């Protein structure tokens, strides 16, 4: 008869920072150090002016119907990210330009 493994409970309030980071790595897997690659000027557009959410600049990322980076004129989807001067992301807006068929 096979023994069932007993799962131990975790009290994150009592964990050290190291124990917590190890648990997160086990559960979520590796994480990226940056959220997106350096913007490719062929497939993005940067606006260096105040944004609606209080940012200092924004970058629009353009994607085709298969959600691959593309030029603005071929975009079916746009992701606009607003940033503070120090690079902190403060808001994202997602747009669908094509038909929903």
DSSP file (Angstrom, degrees, kcal/mol; ACC not computed):
  #  RESIDUE AA STRUCTURE BP1 BP2  ACC     N-H-->O    O-->H-N    N-H-->O    O-->H-N    TCO  KAPPA ALPHA  PHI   PSI    X-CA   Y-CA   Z-CA
    1    1 A X              0   0    0      0, 0.0     2,-0.2     0, 0.0     0, 0.0   0.000 360.0 360.0 360.0 126.9    0.0    0.0    0.0
    2    2 A X        -     0   0    0      1,-0.1     2,-0.4     0, 0.0     0, 0.0  -0.474 360.0-128.8 -75.3 139.4    1.5    3.3   -1.1
    3    3 A X        -     0   0    0     -2,-0.2     2,-0.3     1,-0.0    -1,-0.1  -0.697  18.6-127.5 -87.2 138.2    1.9    6.0    1.5
    4    4 A X        -     0   0    0     -2,-0.4     2,-0.3     1,-0.1    -1,-0.0  -0.660  24.5-117.0 -82.2 137.9    0.5    9.4    0.8
    5    5 A X        -     0   0    0     -2,-0.3     2,-0.6     1,-0.1    -1,-0.1  -0.587  26.4-131.3 -73.4 133.8    2.9   12.3    1.2
    6    6 A X        -     0   0    0     -2,-0.3     2,-0.5     1,-0.0    -1,-0.1  -0.766  15.3-140.6 -88.7 124.1    1.8   14.6    3.9
    7    7 A X        -     0   0    0     -2,-0.6     2,-0.3     1,-0.0    -1,-0.0  -0.702  15.4-139.7 -84.4 130.9    1.8   18.2    2.9
    8    8 A X        -     0   0    0     -2,-0.5     2,-0.1     1,-0.1    -1,-0.0  -0.670  17.4-117.3 -90.2 147.3    3.0   20.5    5.5
    9    9 A X        -     0   0    0     -2,-0.3     2,-0.5     1,-0.0    -1,-0.1  -0.440  22.0-137.6 -79.1 155.5    1.4   23.8    6.1
   10   10 A X        -     0   0    0     -2,-0.1     2,-0.8     5,-0.0     3,-0.1  -0.959   9.8-163.4-118.1 130.5    3.2   27.1    5.6
   11   11 A X    >>  -     0   0    0     -2,-0.5     3,-1.8     1,-0.1     4,-0.6  -0.863   7.1-172.9-109.2  94.6    2.9   30.0    7.9
   12   12 A X  G >4 S+     0   0    0     -2,-0.8     3,-0.5     1,-0.3    -1,-0.1   0.748  80.0  67.0 -64.7 -22.0    4.3   32.8    5.8
   13   13 A X  G 34 S+     0   0    0      1,-0.2    -1,-0.3    -3,-0.1    -2,-0.0   0.809 106.7  41.0 -65.0 -27.8    4.2   35.2    8.8
   14   14 A X  G <4 S+     0   0    0     -3,-1.8    -1,-0.2     2,-0.1    -2,-0.2   0.467  94.1 105.6 -99.8  -3.2    6.9   33.1   10.5
   15   15 A X    <<  -     0   0    0     -4,-0.6     2,-0.1    -3,-0.5    -5,-0.0  -0.459  69.2-123.7 -78.1 148.6    9.1   32.5    7.4
   16   16 A X     >  -     0   0    0     -2,-0.1     4,-2.4     1,-0.1     5,-0.2  -0.412  32.3-104.6 -77.0 166.4   12.4   34.3    6.9
   17   17 A X  H  > S+     0   0    0      1,-0.2     4,-2.7     2,-0.2     5,-0.2   0.906 123.3  51.5 -58.3 -41.8   12.8   36.2    3.7
   18   18 A X  H  > S+     0   0    0      1,-0.2     4,-2.2     2,-0.2    -1,-0.2   0.916 110.0  48.1 -63.4 -44.2   15.0   33.5    2.3
   19   19 A X  H  > S+     0   0    0      1,-0.2     4,-2.3     2,-0.2    -1,-0.2   0.900 112.4  49.7 -62.8 -40.5   12.5   30.8    3.1
   20   20 A X  H  X S+     0   0    0     -4,-2.4     4,-2.6     2,-0.2    -2,-0.2   0.926 110.3  48.8 -65.8 -44.9    9.7   32.8    1.5
   21   21 A X  H  X S+     0   0    0     -4,-2.7     4,-2.3     1,-0.2    -1,-0.2   0.884 111.4  51.3 -61.7 -37.8   11.7   33.5   -1.7
   22   22 A X  H  X S+     0   0    0     -4,-2.2     4,-2.2     2,-0.2    -1,-0.2   0.922 110.3  48.5 -64.7 -43.7   12.5   29.7   -1.9
   23   23 A X  H  X S+     0   0    0     -4,-2.3     4,-2.3     2,-0.2     5,-0.2   0.928 111.2  49.7 -61.4 -45.8    8.8   28.9   -1.5
   24   24 A X  H  X>S+     0   0    0     -4,-2.6     4,-3.4     1,-0.2     5,-0.5   0.914 110.5  50.7 -60.1 -43.0    7.8   31.4   -4.2
   25   25 A X  H  X5S+     0   0    0     -4,-2.3     4,-1.6     1,-0.2    -1,-0.2   0.893 111.0  48.7 -62.1 -40.0   10.5   29.9   -6.6
   26   26 A X  H  <5S+     0   0    0     -4,-2.2    -1,-0.2     2,-0.2    -2,-0.2   0.891 120.1  36.9 -66.3 -39.5    9.2   26.4   -6.0
   27   27 A X  H  <5S+     0   0    0     -4,-2.3    -2,-0.2    -5,-0.2    -3,-0.2   0.931 131.1  25.4 -80.0 -47.7    5.6   27.4   -6.6
   28   28 A X  H  <5S-     0   0    0     -4,-3.4    -3,-0.2     1,-0.2    -2,-0.2   0.644  96.9-139.4 -96.4 -16.8    5.9   30.0   -9.4
   29   29 A X     << -     0   0    0     -4,-1.6    -1,-0.2    -5,-0.5    -2,-0.1  -0.342  52.5 -16.2  84.0-172.2    9.2   28.9  -11.0
   30   30 A X        -     0   0    0     -2,-0.1     2,-0.3    -4,-0.1     0, 0.0  -0.258  66.0-146.4 -66.4 153.7   11.9   31.3  -12.3
   31   31 A X        -     0   0    0      2,-0.0     2,-0.2     0, 0.0    -1,-0.1  -0.890  15.9-110.0-121.7 153.7   11.0   34.9  -12.8
   32   32 A X        -     0   0    0     -2,-0.3     3,-0.1     1,-0.1     4,-0.0  -0.542  14.3-142.6 -78.1 144.5   12.2   37.5  -15.3
   33   33 A X  S    S+     0   0    0     -2,-0.2     2,-0.4     1,-0.1    -1,-0.1   0.808  91.4  33.6 -76.9 -29.9   14.4   40.2  -14.0
   34   34 A X  S    S-     0   0    0      1,-0.1    -1,-0.1    -3,-0.0     3,-0.1  -0.954  77.0-136.0-124.5 148.7   12.7   42.7  -16.4
   35   35 A X  S    S+     0   0    0     -2,-0.4     2,-0.3     1,-0.2    -1,-0.1   0.776  86.0   8.2 -76.5 -26.5    9.1   42.7  -17.4
   36   36 A X  S    S-     0   0    0      3,-0.0    -1,-0.2    -4,-0.0     3,-0.1  -0.989  82.5-100.7-149.3 155.9    9.7   43.3  -21.1
   37   37 A X        -     0   0    0     -2,-0.3     3,-0.1     1,-0.2     2,-0.0  -0.181  62.0 -67.8 -68.7 169.5   12.7   43.6  -23.4
   38   38 A X        -     0   0    0      1,-0.1    -1,-0.2     0, 0.0     2,-0.0  -0.377  69.3 -95.7 -55.3 131.2   14.2   46.9  -24.5
   39   39 A X        -     0   0    0     -3,-0.1     2,-0.7     1,-0.1    -1,-0.1  -0.283  32.6-135.9 -57.3 129.2   11.6   48.5  -26.7
   40   40 A X    >>  -     0   0    0      1,-0.1     3,-1.9    -3,-0.1     4,-0.6  -0.785   7.9-144.7 -85.6 116.8   12.3   47.9  -30.4
   41   41 A X  T 34 S+     0   0    0     -2,-0.7     3,-0.2     1,-0.3    -1,-0.1   0.695  96.6  63.2 -60.4 -18.0   11.7   51.2  -32.2
   42   42 A X  T 34 S+     0   0    0      1,-0.2    30,-0.3    29,-0.1    -1,-0.3   0.806 116.4  27.7 -72.1 -27.7   10.3   49.4  -35.2
   43   43 A X  T <4 S+     0   0    0     -3,-1.9    19,-2.4    28,-0.1    27,-0.3   0.184 117.2  59.2-122.2  14.6    7.4   48.0  -33.2
   44   44 A X  E  <  -A   61   0A   0     -4,-0.6     2,-0.4    -3,-0.2    17,-0.2  -0.908  56.8-152.1-139.0 166.0    6.9   50.7  -30.5
   45   45 A X  E     -A   60   0A   0     15,-1.7    15,-2.8    -2,-0.3     2,-0.4  -0.958  12.2-155.6-142.9 123.5    6.2   54.4  -30.1
   46   46 A X  E     -A   59   0A   0     -2,-0.4     2,-0.5    13,-0.2    13,-0.2  -0.825   2.5-163.5-102.8 136.7    7.4   56.5  -27.1
   47   47 A X  E     -A   58   0A   0     11,-2.6    11,-1.9    -2,-0.4     2,-1.4  -0.971   5.7-159.2-117.9 113.9    5.7   59.7  -26.0
   48   48 A X        +     0   0    0     -2,-0.5     2,-0.3     9,-0.2     9,-0.2  -0.577  59.1  91.3 -93.7  72.5    7.8   61.9  -23.7
   49   49 A X  S    S-     0   0    0     -2,-1.4    -2,-0.1     9,-0.0     6,-0.1  -0.965  88.4 -66.4-154.6 162.0    5.0   63.9  -22.2
   50   50 A X        -     0   0    0     -2,-0.3     6,-0.2     1,-0.1     2,-0.2  -0.205  52.5-139.9 -56.2 142.8    2.8   63.6  -19.1
   51   51 A X    >   -     0   0    0      4,-1.8     3,-1.8    32,-0.1    -1,-0.1  -0.591  23.0-105.9-102.3 164.5    0.3   60.6  -19.2
   52   52 A X  T 3  S+     0   0    0      1,-0.3    -1,-0.1    -2,-0.2    -2,-0.1   0.794 119.7  51.2 -58.7 -29.0   -3.3   60.4  -18.1
   53   53 A X  T 3  S-     0   0    0     38,-0.0    -1,-0.3     1,-0.0    -3,-0.0   0.301 128.3 -92.3 -94.5  10.1   -2.4   58.4  -15.0
   54   54 A X  S <  S+     0   0    0     -3,-1.8    -2,-0.1     1,-0.2     2,-0.1   0.617  79.4 140.9  92.8  13.8    0.3   60.9  -13.8
   55   55 A X        -     0   0    0      1,-0.1    -4,-1.8    29,-0.1    29,-0.3  -0.279  54.7-131.9 -81.1 173.2    3.3   59.3  -15.5
   56   56 A X  S    S-     0   0    0     27,-2.8     2,-0.3     1,-0.3    28,-0.2   0.685  82.8  -2.7 -98.9 -23.7    6.2   61.1  -17.2
   57   57 A X  E     - B   0  83A   0     26,-1.7    26,-3.0    -9,-0.2     2,-0.3  -0.975  61.3-147.6-158.6 166.3    6.2   59.1  -20.5
   58   58 A X  E     -AB  47  82A   0    -11,-1.9   -11,-2.6    -2,-0.3     2,-0.4  -0.965   2.9-151.9-138.7 155.9    4.5   56.2  -22.2
   59   59 A X  E     -AB  46  81A   0     22,-2.2    22,-2.6    -2,-0.3     2,-0.5  -0.997   9.9-152.1-129.4 127.6    5.5   53.5  -24.7
   60   60 A X  E     -AB  45  80A   0    -15,-2.8   -15,-1.7    -2,-0.4     2,-0.5  -0.865   8.3-157.4 -98.5 129.9    2.9   51.9  -27.0
   61   61 A X  E     -AB  44  79A   0     18,-2.8    18,-2.3    -2,-0.5     2,-0.4  -0.934  10.1-148.6-108.4 127.4    3.7   48.3  -28.1
   62   62 A X  E     - B   0  78A   0    -19,-2.4     8,-1.8    -2,-0.5     2,-0.3  -0.808  15.9-178.0-104.6 136.4    2.1   47.1  -31.4
   63   63 A X  E     -CB  69  77A   0     14,-2.6    13,-3.1    -2,-0.4    14,-2.3  -0.976  18.0-133.9-133.5 144.9    1.1   43.5  -32.1
   64   64 A X    >   -     0   0    0      4,-2.7     3,-2.1    -2,-0.3    11,-0.1  -0.133  48.0 -79.0 -83.8-172.9   -0.5   41.8  -35.2
   65   65 A X  T 3  S+     0   0    0      1,-0.3    -1,-0.1     9,-0.2    10,-0.1   0.772 134.4  50.6 -61.4 -27.5   -3.4   39.4  -35.2
   66   66 A X  T 3  S-     0   0    0      2,-0.1    -1,-0.3     3,-0.0     3,-0.1   0.305 120.4-111.6 -91.5   8.8   -1.1   36.6  -34.1
   67   67 A X  S <  S+     0   0    0     -3,-2.1     2,-0.3     1,-0.3    -2,-0.1   0.808  71.8 139.2  63.5  34.7    0.1   38.8  -31.2
   68   68 A X        -     0   0    0      1,-0.1    -4,-2.7     0, 0.0    -1,-0.3  -0.813  65.4 -90.8-100.0 147.6    3.6   39.2  -32.7
   69   69 A X  B     +C   63   0A   0     -2,-0.3     2,-0.3    -6,-0.2    -6,-0.3  -0.296  60.8 162.3 -55.7 140.1    5.4   42.5  -32.6
   70   70 A X        -     0   0    0     -8,-1.8    -8,-0.3   -27,-0.3     2,-0.1  -0.912  41.5 -74.8-150.2 174.7    4.6   44.5  -35.7
   71   71 A X    >   -     0   0    0     -2,-0.3     3,-1.7     1,-0.1     4,-0.4  -0.416  49.7-107.5 -73.7 155.0    4.6   48.0  -37.2
   72   72 A X  G >  S+     0   0    0    -30,-0.3     3,-1.5     1,-0.3    -1,-0.1   0.865 116.8  57.1 -51.8 -44.0    2.0   50.5  -36.1
   73   73 A X  G 3  S+     0   0    0      1,-0.3    -1,-0.3   -11,-0.1    -2,-0.0   0.684 110.1  45.1 -67.6 -16.1    0.1   50.3  -39.4
   74   74 A X  G <  S+     0   0    0     -3,-1.7    -1,-0.3   -10,-0.0    -9,-0.2   0.354  86.3 129.3-103.6   4.1   -0.4   46.5  -39.2
   75   75 A X    <   +     0   0    0     -3,-1.5   -11,-0.3    -4,-0.4     3,-0.1  -0.347  27.5 169.4 -70.5 136.4   -1.4   46.5  -35.5
   76   76 A X  S    S+     0   0    0    -13,-3.1    21,-3.5     1,-0.3    22,-1.1   0.548  77.5  33.7-108.1 -23.9   -4.5   44.6  -34.3
   77   77 A X  E     -BD  63  96A   0    -14,-2.3   -14,-2.6    19,-0.2     2,-0.4  -0.979  65.3-167.9-133.5 144.6   -3.5   45.0  -30.6
   78   78 A X  E     -BD  62  95A   0     17,-2.0    17,-2.9    -2,-0.3     2,-0.5  -1.000   5.7-164.1-133.6 135.8   -1.8   47.8  -28.7
   79   79 A X  E     -BD  61  94A   0    -18,-2.3   -18,-2.8    -2,-0.4     2,-0.6  -0.977  10.6-165.9-117.1 115.7   -0.4   47.7  -25.2
   80   80 A X  E     -BD  60  93A   0     13,-3.0    13,-2.5    -2,-0.5     2,-0.5  -0.906   3.3-167.8-106.1 123.4    0.3   51.2  -23.8
   81   81 A X  E     -BD  59  92A   0    -22,-2.6   -22,-2.2    -2,-0.6     2,-0.4  -0.943   8.0-150.6-114.6 128.5    2.5   51.3  -20.7
   82   82 A X  E     -BD  58  91A   0      9,-2.8     8,-2.7    -2,-0.5     9,-1.1  -0.801  18.8-171.7 -98.4 138.5    2.8   54.5  -18.6
   83   83 A X  E     -BD  57  89A   0    -26,-3.0   -27,-2.8    -2,-0.4   -26,-1.7  -0.899  22.6-128.0-129.0 154.3    6.0   55.1  -16.6
   84   84 A X    >   -     0   0    0      4,-2.1     3,-2.1    -2,-0.3   -29,-0.1  -0.496  47.4 -94.9 -84.9 168.6    7.5   57.5  -14.1
   85   85 A X  T 3  S+     0   0    0      1,-0.3    -1,-0.1    -2,-0.2   -30,-0.0   0.826 126.0  56.7 -55.6 -34.0   10.9   59.1  -14.8
   86   86 A X  T 3  S-     0   0    0      2,-0.1    -1,-0.3     1,-0.1    -3,-0.0   0.427 123.9-101.7 -81.7   3.1   12.7   56.3  -12.9
   87   87 A X  S <  S+     0   0    0     -3,-2.1     2,-0.3     1,-0.3    -2,-0.1   0.438  70.1 150.3  94.1   0.0   11.1   53.6  -15.0
   88   88 A X        -     0   0    0      1,-0.1    -4,-2.1     2,-0.0     2,-0.3  -0.506  46.2-128.3 -68.1 128.0    8.4   52.5  -12.6
   89   89 A X  E     +D   83   0A   0     -2,-0.3    -6,-0.2    -6,-0.2     3,-0.1  -0.620  34.3 168.8 -75.9 132.3    5.3   51.2  -14.4
   90   90 A X  E     +     0   0A   0     -8,-2.7     2,-0.3     1,-0.4    -7,-0.2   0.616  58.8   4.8-119.9 -19.0    2.2   52.9  -13.2
   91   91 A X  E     -D   82   0A   0     -9,-1.1    -9,-2.8     2,-0.0    -1,-0.4  -0.977  51.6-157.2-163.0 150.7   -0.5   51.9  -15.6
   92   92 A X  E     -D   81   0A   0     -2,-0.3     2,-0.4   -11,-0.2   -11,-0.2  -0.993   6.1-166.5-131.0 141.6   -1.2   49.7  -18.6
   93   93 A X  E     -D   80   0A   0    -13,-2.5   -13,-3.0    -2,-0.4     2,-0.5  -0.997   7.0-157.1-127.3 131.1   -3.9   50.1  -21.3
   94   94 A X  E     -D   79   0A   0     -2,-0.4     2,-0.4   -15,-0.2   -15,-0.2  -0.922  10.2-170.3-111.7 131.1   -4.8   47.3  -23.7
   95   95 A X  E     -D   78   0A   0    -17,-2.9   -17,-2.0    -2,-0.5     2,-0.5  -0.949  13.8-158.0-122.3 140.1   -6.5   48.1  -27.0
   96   96 A X  E     +D   77   0A   0     -2,-0.4   -19,-0.2   -19,-0.2     4,-0.1  -0.977  15.7 172.1-114.7 117.5   -8.1   45.8  -29.6
   97   97 A X        +     0   0    0    -21,-3.5   -20,-0.2    -2,-0.5    -1,-0.1   0.808  53.2  70.5 -95.3 -34.4   -8.2   47.4  -33.0
   98   98 A X  S    S-     0   0    0    -22,-1.1     2,-0.1     1,-0.2   -22,-0.0  -0.084  95.6 -74.8 -79.9 179.4   -9.4   44.6  -35.3
   99   99 A X        -     0   0    0      1,-0.1    -1,-0.2     2,-0.0    -2,-0.1  -0.377  32.2-133.2 -71.0 154.4  -12.7   42.8  -35.5
  100  100 A X              0   0    0      1,-0.2    -1,-0.1    -3,-0.1    -2,-0.0   0.196 360.0 360.0 -92.8  15.2  -13.6   40.3  -32.8
  101  101 A X              0   0    0      0, 0.0    -1,-0.2     0, 0.0    -2,-0.0   0.482 360.0 360.0 -69.4 360.0  -14.7   37.7  -35.3
